[in-house]
Amino acid sequence: MKKFLALLVSLLMVLTLLVGCGGGGGGEEAGGDEGGAEEGALKVGLITLHDENSTYDKNFLDAFNASCEKLGVEAIIETNVPEGQECYDKAMDLVDKGCKIIFADSFGHEDFMIQAAKEATDVQFCHATGVKAHTEGLDNYHNAFAAIYEGRYLAGVVAGMKLNELKEAGKLKGAAPKMGYVGAFTYNEVVSGYTSFYLGAKSVCPDVTMDVTFTGSWYDETAEKEGANKLIQNGADLISQHADSFGAPTACEAAGVPNVSYNGSTKAQGPNTYLVSSRINWSPYYEYAIGQVQSGGAIDADWTGTLETGSVELLELGDVIAEGTQEKLDEVTAGLKDGSIHVFDTSTFTIKGEALKDGFEADVDSDPEYKADTPAVSDGYFHESEYRSAPYFPTADPVDGISLLDTAF
């Protein structure tokens, strides 16, 4: 009898262990965030160039996780994926894990996403900032961007208001207001961004000029800080950026120079210098594209988010903005929305002393020669991001008032 009871106790202990193992273990797939998805939910993949330490990638990651949780789908994330064959490998790995739609966030991922799309034809591939979807003609490959030039223009208005305040207080470094801009590369996206920022500032501060320097990297905190310091030493009264670290904002805080950041508020890093940040909110696109897969609908080859879709945003204003800034922003935002203001109004700028004429062509269909192929000026303004989602503002020469300190990148 004692042996029988001992055996019974042992069996009960084994059963208890088995039940315990069945309820816990699993864990997320590499880089994943299942976000409360139900069993059998649609699997959605994301490939990012860096991780949450990059303001650019963090912006994508935060929107992706929030959107997947909202839609009840399973998120599988691969971070720190270089712009090389590794992107293709990670994309195909996500296909093998069952993802039916896969996103990538960096310009240099494009060719490898296209390679994966041609191989996995039953999976949808969506690439942010890319330029080839409208010419590749693949049913399962798509580009997306937003009219962030409008957000940059609004941020420029904030900057211009601050420059006017400094001018009235006699606190400019030189005779006229001067801005500095830390860019990553001399790509259309960066050029469109710093040009729209400059034109926003110029709309309220007509005598402003701007120097631009480049780092040759999307994320290099040391190079970005050095670039900002170089611009400050060169007489910049205010700094903005198209780069992804806290390098420029921290340099501005140390030097007491007003700063306009990008992709996220840097108020914590620069409480005495932060003015505003613009960013693309990617949630509307994630929700649109994932929703199309869920419903069996087609995804646009090129999708451009706007102020109206909630894709273009200004984040919190800093504590050191000029008086009247919010009221001016409200006025300009209304004008952008109703079409009475155009960022690239050709009456407001010249290039080498000449205004862009109706019929001016831009390089919309990307090719190795960067050949202009599409009329992009009509009705008195340059139609940015209308013929493809990614910017194509011309890069050959800067708008008058902007000086490029280097063009190595």
N, C-alpha and C positions, 0 to 999 in steps of 0.2 A: 504493500500500500504506500509506504514512504517513497519507494522508487517511482511509483506511478504519479504521486503528487509532485515530486521533483521534476519529472519529465513534463508534466502539465505546466508548471511554472516556467520552465525553459521555453516551451512553445509560446506561451503568452508574451515573454520578453522579446522573442524573435518577431512576433507579429507587431508588437509595439514599435520596434525599430523600423520595420518595413513601412508602417503607416507614417511614421515621422519623416522618413526619407522621401516619400511621395509628395509631401506637402511643401517642401522648402526649396531645395537645391537650385535649379535652373540657372538664374542669373541672366544678364543681358549679353547679347552678341557683341563682338568687338566694337567698341565705340558707340554702342547703341543706347537709346533711351526709349523704352517701350511706351512710356507716357500713359499708362492706363488703358492701352489698346485691348480690345476683347480678343479672345482666342479665335483664330481664323481671320483676323482683320487684314486689310490690305497692308502690304509691306512697302515702305517708302524709304529710299536711300538718299543720303546727302554726302557729297565729297567736298571738303574744304581745304584750302591751301595751308592755312595755319590752324590754330585752335583759339580758345576764348581769350588768350592773351593779346591777340590782334583785334583791334576795334572793328576792323572790316569783317573778319570771320565771326566774331562774337555777334555782330548784328544779324548775320545769316543764321547762326546757330540758335539764337534766342527766338527768332521768328519761326524757324522750322519746328522747334520743340513745341512752341505754343500752338502752331497750326495743326500739327499732328495730334496733339492732345485734344484740341477742339473738335477735330474730325473723327477721332476715335480710330486712327490708323497706327500701325506699328512703325516707329522711327528707328532706322539703323544708320549710324553716322560713322564716317571715316574722316578723321582729322589729320592735318600735317601731311597732305598728299602733294608731292611736287608736281610741277607742270611738265611732266614727262611720261614715259611709258608706265610709270607707277599708277597714273590716273586710269589708264585703260585696264590695268590689272585689278585695281580696286573696283572699277565699274563692273567688270565681269564677275568679280567675287560677290558683289551685291546682287547681280543677276542670279548667281548660283544660290544665294540665300533666299531667293524668292521675291525680290523687289520687282514691282511692276511699273514703277516710275522712279527715276534717279535724277537728282539735281547735282550740279557742280557750280562752284562759286567764283572761279578765277579765270581770267582771260586766256591764259596759257593752257588751260585744260581742254580747250575746244577741239583740237584735232583728235585727241584721244577719246573724247566723248563721241565724236562722229564715228571713229573706228569701232567703238563698242556698239553704237546704234546700228551700223551696217551688219553687225554680226548677230545681235540679239534683236531681231525685228519685231518681236512680240512685247518688247519693253519700251516705254516712253523715256526719252532722255531730254532733260531741260537744262540749258546752260545759260547762266547769267553773264552778261557783258559780251557775249560772243557776237560774231558778225556774219556767219556763213549759212545760217538756217534757210534764209530766203533764196539762196543760190544753190544749196545742196539739193533741195527738193525732196528730202526724206520725210515720210509720213510720221516717223517716230523721233524726229530730232527737232528741237525748238530752242529759240533764243528769247531772252527776256531782259528788260532793263526798265528804267523809269526816267521821267523827265526831271532828273535831279538838277539839271541846269536851272530850273525854276527855284529849287531849294537853295542852290548856290547863289543865285541872284538875290534872293531874300536875305541870305546871310550877309551878302555884300552891302545891302541897304543898312543892316545893323552896323557893319563896319564903317560905312560912310558917315552915319550919324555920329559915331564915336570920334571919327577924325575931325568932324566939324566942331565938336565939343573941345577937343584938344587944341584946335586952331584958335578958337575964341578965347581959350584960357592961356594962349601963348606958350603951349607946351609941346609944340612940334619940334622935331630935331633939326629940320631945315626950313627953307622959306615956304615950301608947299608940302602938303600931306603926301606921304609915301608909304606904300604897303610892301610887304614881302610875302612870298608864297613858296612853300616847300612842296615840290612835286616828286612823284616817283619816276615816271618815264615821260617821254615826249609823245605819248599816244594820243589819239583823238579824244579819248575819254578825259584824260588829264587836261588837255588843251581846252576842250569845251568847258570843263569845270572851272579852271582859273580865269578863263575869259568871261564867263557868266558872272563869277564872283566880282571881277573887276568892274563890269558894266553895272552891276547892282550898286557898288560903292560910288561909281561915277555919276549915277543918276541923281544922287543927293549931294555929292561932293565933287563938283565938275573938274577941279584942278588936281585930282589925285593921280599919281603914277604908281607903278608896281614893278618890282624886280622878282624874277622867278628863278629858283635853283632846283636841281634835280638830284636824286640820290641813287638811281639805278636799282632800286628795290622797293617793293610794296611795304616791306616791314623791316626796318633797320633803325632801332632807337638811337644808336650812336650817330649814324649819318644824318638822321632827321634833326637831332639836337644840334649837330655841327652846322647843318644847313640854316637852321633858324638863327643861330648865333652869328653866322656870316652875314645874313640879311640885316640883323639888328645892328651889327657893326657898320654896315653899309648905309645906315640911316633910316631903316624902316621904323615907322611909328606904330605899326600893327602887323601881325603875322597871321596867315592862314595856311592851310595845308591840304594836299591830297596824298596822304601817307597814313600808315595804320598804327603807329605807336604813340606813346605819350611823350616822345622826344621833343617835338616842337612846343607843345603846351608847357612842359616843365622848364624849358629854356626861357619861355616868355615870362613865366612866373618869377624865375630867378632874376630876370632883367627888368621886371615891372612894365612889360610891354603887352598891350591888349592882344588877345588871341581869339581867333575863330577856328574851332576844331571841326572834325568831320566824323560821322558815323556813331557818335556818342558824346554825351556831355562830359567835359573834362573839368567841371566845376570843382570837383574834389582835388584835382591836381593843381588847379589854378584859381583859387577862390578870389584872388585880387585882380585877375587879368582875364578870366573867361568871359566871353560875350555871348556866344550862341554856337550851336552846332546844327548842321543839316544832315539828313540821312535818308536813305531809301528804306522804307518799311516793306519787307519782303512778304509779310503775311498775306496780303491780298493776292499775290501771285501764287504762293503755295496753295492757298485755299481754292483758287480758280483751277489750277492745273490738276491737283489731286482730285478735286470734284469732278473734272471732266473724265478722269480715269474711272472713278467710281460709277459715273452715269453712262459710260461708254461713248462720251462725246469727243469731238476732235479738239486738240489744243492748237492755238494760233502758232504759226511758224515764228512770228515776231510779236511779242506782247510788250506794250509800253504802259507802265503805270503813271498816274498823274496826281496832281493835288486832289482832284475830285475822287479818285479811287482810294485815297488815303495812303498812296505809295510814296509820296514826297512829303517829308515832314521837317519842321523846325523843332528842335528840342528846347528845353527850358532856357530862358534868358538868364544871363548872369546878373550879379548884383552891381556891376559897374557899367551897365549900358547907359547911353545918353538919354536925357529926358526927351520924351515924345517918341521913343523908338517903337513902342507897341502900337501906338496910333498910326504911325507911318507904315508899319508892317501890315496892319489891317487894310489900309488903303491900297497898298501895292498887291497884296494877295487877292483882293477883290478884282483888281484890274487884270491880273494874270488869269483868273478864272473866267472872267467875262470876255476876254480877248481884246480888251482895250489897251493892254500892255503886252508887248512881245519882247522877250529877253534879248533876242538878236535883231532888234529893229535897226535896219541898215542906215537910218538917219542919225543914229547915236554913236556910230564908230566908223573908223576908216582903217584900212590896212595899206601901209606905204603911201598914205595920203589920199587913197582912193576908196570910195564907198563901193560895196558889192552891188552889182547891178542885177536886175531881174534876169533870170536865165543862168546865173552863175552856177557852175556844176561842181558837185562834190564827189568824192570817192566813196560811193555807197556800196557797190559790188566789189568787195575786197579782192585785191589781186596783188601779186608781188611788185608790180610797177607803181602801185598807188595811183592809178589813172583815174581822173575825174570822169564820171559817167552818168550822173543824174542831176538834172536841174534842181537846185535846192533853195533858190531865192525867188520869191514871187510875193506880190502884195506888200512889198516893202520890208520883208523880213526873211531871215534865214530859217528854214523849216527844219530844225534839229529833231532827230529821233522820230520823224514821221515816215520815212521810207525804209528804215530798219530801226530796231529798238535801240541798238548801241549808238552812241554819238559819232558823228562824222564831220564835226566842225573842222575846217581846213587847218593844217599844221605847218604849212611852209613858212609863213611869216606871222608874227604876233600882231594883234590889234595895236594900233598906235597908242602909246601910253604905257605899254608893257615892254619891259626889257628882259631878255633871257640871258642869265649870267653864264650858262653853259647849255649845250645841247648834246652832250656825249651819250645821253641815254634816250 
